[in-house]
Amino acid sequence: MVSLAKRMHDLREDHDETQRQIAQLLGVPVQRVSEWEQGRHEPRLDKLIVLADHWSVSLDYLAGISDNPKRS
């Protein structure tokens, strides 16, 4: 199973986005995004929902529970 941290990092890079852009989208410091991608902390559910919507993936995919990125 892929970790949330790795999935976030990979999706961000796949969309050619910087940590600064994601931080601005979510209204958090850049350091927070870095901590999430390092697996040191995890984002709250409301932030995960915004990210899943932003990247057009399911929450299960973002969390690494599923390998199917499609939302149902």
Beta strands, then each sheet from edge to edge (+ up, - down):
end
